[in-house]
Amino acid sequence: MTTRSPCPTPSPARARWTYNRHGLTSEAVDGYVRAFSHPGALRASFDDYRAMEQDVALDDIDAAEGRRLTLPVLALWGSVGLPSRLPTLEIWREYADDVTGAEIPECGHFIPEEQPTAMLAHLRPFLAYGRAV
């Protein structure tokens, strides 16, 4: 098995979206490039953001009518970026009955690549027991 070294110079997007840039190896970046190179992949990704206003409005209607998520929800976010500036757990608790989560220190947008050990410390118990630590 060959291990590729981390990207020596981060792209502008990687520089803005990451804290631990060395977590995004060349191999990981290549994987993202391959995934987003498929026809329609970028459009589908952007459509999620385009629909955000309508999606939030529908979520608010559901909440106002008493419809809530009843399954366990695990919310994880990096300490760098928009979610770190929001009351993320409180927001999720407006829509769901069973919410746990945490901010992952020294991490940006790419949690699995930047802080895999910290992510797994929350994900494993959540999947095993339905609750994160």
N, C-alpha and C positions, 0 to 999 in steps of 0.2 A: 504494500500500500504506500503510495506516495503522498506526502503531506505538502501542501502548497503553503508558501509563506504569505503573511498578511500583505494586503495591497500597500505598496510603499507610499503612494500619494492618494489621498482620498478624493473622490469626486466632490463637487460642490454640494450635491444632495446628501451624500454620505456624511460630509462634514457638518451639515446643519442638523441632520436627523440622528446623529450618534453622539454618545459620550465616550464609549470605549471603541474607538474606530478600529483597533486591531482585532476586535472580535469578528469583524466582517472580512474574512479571508477572501482571496481572489476566487476560490472555489465557491464560496457563498454568493459573492457578487455575480459570478457566472451563472449560478442557479437562478437568481432573480432575473437576470437579463434573458435567459432562456424562457422562463415562465412568462415574462411580459412581452416577449417577441412573438408569441402566438397571435394569429389574427383575432382581433377583438379583445385581447387581454387588457390592454391599456384602457380601452373604452369602458369595459366592465368595471375596472378598478375606479375610474373617474366617476362612473354612474353612481357608485355608492355615495360619493360626496355630493353629486348633483341632487340626489334624492334626500339629502339630510333634512332639509327644511320640512318637506312633506312627511318624512319618516318620524321626525320629532313631534309634529302635529298629530299624527295618528297615535303615537305612543301616549301623548297627553290626553287624547280622547279616551283611549283604553283605560288609563289611570283614573280619569274623572268618572268613568262608568264602573269602576271597581274591578276591572280586569287587570290582574297582576301576574308576573312570572312567578310560578310556584316551585320551579325547579331550583336547585342551588346554583348560584352565580358566583364565579371567581373573576374578580377584576384585578388585573395586574397592569402596571404602567411604569415607565421609566421616570427617574427623577429629573430628567431633562426633557422639556417639551410641554405642549399644551396641557395634557392631563395632570401634570404636576402642579399646575397653577389653578386647578379646579378642585372643588370638593367632590372628587370622583366617587367615593363610596356613598356619600349622601345622595348624589344624583341617581346612582343605581338603586338605592333603597327607596326612592320614590316610585319605582316601577317593579320591584321584586321583593319577595318576602324573606329570602335567605341569601344574603349577600356577604361575602367575605372578600378580602383583597389586601393589597399592599402596594406601596411604591417601591420599586426596585432601585436601590442606590447605585449611583455611578452608571446609569443606563439611559439610553435614548429610546428610539423607536423600535429597534431590532432586539427585543429582549432575549429570544433564544440564542442569538449569536453573541450578544454583548455580555450577558450574565446568565449563562445556562444553568449554573449551579444554583443560583438564587431562584431562578424560575422553577426549577425542579423541586426545590425545597417547599414551594407552595403547591405546585401542580400534583405531585405524587400523593400527598395526603388528601387533597381535594378529590382526586379521582378514586382513591381507595375507600374513602369514607364519606365523600360528599361534602367535606369541609376542609378548608385550608387552615394552616397553623397561623 
